[in-house]
């Protein structure tokens, strides 16, 4: 299912050019004429990223970002501000309102698309880590003995290799699936991540283990007790 991007601009030509380019890049795009309309669409469609102009009728981009950030479920939603305003104080105001990137007009669509890819990949990693930590934190222990047993197993794993403590929970999951020979697409399906995001975890694992390819990584993981 393609990621959804909300494009907000009161200029029809700008909306269409951005929308067409992003749709050709494989995204699902929804549009709004101003901040007030966009705020309602955020609630209804829950987009994965917002690209918005600043100067618009009814509600400007600064206020839109502030209103979006007031909602806990959208605090991590990536936002790109587009504007012809390039003064330092105006850029500062944009970041203070909660935007992730301030892109001055005129801009190249290719540059905008690259920024979107970067923000979406980072957002997917952050959100997946957050969901995983919440899921594990919400787990209810059956008994004190069970907790002690789990802690004992975890301690044994740490004794096997101190390196495991430097791996995130998601990296450990990816590493475990790698040992079963799964592709990026298969791992992404199991972990609800895009193949590109999975590849970022694999690259991080290669770097942390100082291995040069997946075969070496799997052998390293088994030898040093990083996987069961």
N, C-alpha and C positions, 0 to 999 in steps of 0.2 A: 504494500500500500504506500503510495507516494506521500512524502512529507508535505504539509500544508503551509503556505506562506501567505500572510495577509499584507497586501500592498495598499497603502493609504496615501492619496494625493488628490487635491482638488483639480489638478490639470489632467484632462482626459488623455492627452497625448502621452504624458509621462506614465500614467497608469497602464496604458495599452502596451507601450514599448517594453516596460519592465515585465508585465504579465506574459506577453508573448515569448520573451526571451527565457523566462523562468520555466514556462510550460514546455518549451522545446528542450529545456535542460532536465526535464523529468519531474518537476514539482507540480503539485496541485495548488492553484492560485485562486484566492478570493480577493475582492477589492472593495474599498470604501472611499467615499468622496471627502470625508472629514473625520476628525477625531471622535465626535459623538457617535457617528454611525459605526466607526471602527470598534469602539468600546463594546457596543452591543454584539458585534460579530465575534469579538474575542470570547465573550461569554458563550455564544451559541456554537461556534465552530472549534474553539480551543486550538488555534494554529500553533505550529511549531516554531514560527519566527515572524516578526513584524518588520516591514520596511515602511517607514512613514516620512512624509514631508513635515516641516515645522509650521510654516505659515499656511493656515487653512481656516475657513469659516467655522463658526460655532464652537469648535474646540481645537486648539493648536496641538502640535506634536509633543511639546513639552508636557502639557497637561495630560495628554493621552498616556504618555509613559508613566507619569506620576500616578495616575488612576489605576493603570494596569498593575504597577508595583505594589499598590495598597492591598491587592488580593493575594493571599498566601500561595494559592495554587499557581500563580503566574510570576512569582518572584524570580524564577530562573529562566523565564521566557526571553530568548535573545531578541534585541531590538536594535535596528539600524536607523539612524536619523539621516535624512537627505535634505540638504538645504543650500541655498545660494549664500547664506550668511556664513562668513568665514572668519569673523573677528574672534580673537582668543576668548573674550568674555562670553560670547555666545556658545562657543564650543564647551567651555567650562559649565555653562548652564545646562547644556545637553547632557553631559556626563553626570551632573548633580541630579538631574531628573531621573536618571537610572538607565540611560541608553548604554549599549555595549560598544557601539561604533558610530562615529560621526563622519559621514561621507559628504564632502562638499560638491555642489553642482558647478559645472557640468562634470559628469563622471562617465567612465566607460562601463558598459553593461558587463563586460568580461570581468572587470575588477569587482563589481558588485556581486557577481555570481561566485567569485573566489572567496569573498568575505563571507557570504552566506554559507558556503560549504564548510568553511573553517568554524564558524559559530555553531552550526548545526552539529558537527562532529563533536565539538567540545561539550555542547549541551547534552548530547546523547550519553556521553561518558559520565558526566556529572550526575545526570538523572538516574542512570542505571546503577551507579554506585550508591546513590541516595536510597533508591528503592530496595537495593540489596541490604543495606545497613538497617533500614526500617523493618524489613522482613525478619532479619535475624534478631533484631532488638525486641520484636513483638513475640518471638517464640517463647512459650511458657514451659519452664522445666517441669518434668514429671515428678522428680524427687531430688533430694539433696545428693543421693547416691549417684543418680544419673548425671547430675551436674559435675560431681567429682570425677566420674568416669570420663566424661567428655573433656574435662580439664586435663585429666591424666593423659588422654590420647593426644590432645593438643600440645601438651608439654613434651611428650615423646617426639612429636613431629618437629618441634623447635630444637630438641636436642639433636635430631637427625641433621638438621641444616638451619643455621641461624639466618640464612638467606630468605627463608620463607616468611620471616617477620617483615621483610622489606617489600613483599608482594601485597598488592591490594586484594581484597576478596574476589573481585571480578577477574583479576589476573590469574588467581589460583584456579578459578573455574575454567578459564580459557586453557590454561596449561593442562588441566585434567582432561579436557575434551581433545586437546592436541595429541595426547598419548593414545587416544583411541582412533587416531587417523582421520578425524573429521575435517572437512574443508571449511573455509571461512563462511560460506553460505550455510552449511549445516550447523556450525557453531552459532552463527547469528540467529538462525531459526530457533535453536534451543534456548538461547539467552535473550531473545527479543532485541537483538542489535543488528545494525546494518553490517554487511561484509567489510566495508571500509573502516568501521569502528572496531570490528574484530581485529583487522589488520594492524590497527594502532596498538592494541593490547599485545599482539604477537611481537611487534617491533620493540615494544617496551620490555617484554620478557627476554628477547634476544640481547638487548642492551644490558639488562641487569645481570644476565648470566654469562655475558661475554661470549656468546655462541654466535656462529655465523649463518646457520640455517636451521630449519625446523627439525631435521633429523638429529643434529647435534643437540638441540634444545631438549628433545625428548630423552635422549640418552643421558644428558646432564641431569634432568629432572628425576629420572629413575635412580641414577647412581647416588644422588645427594638427598634422596628421600623427600623431594618436593611434592610427590604424588604418592597415593597409596599403591 
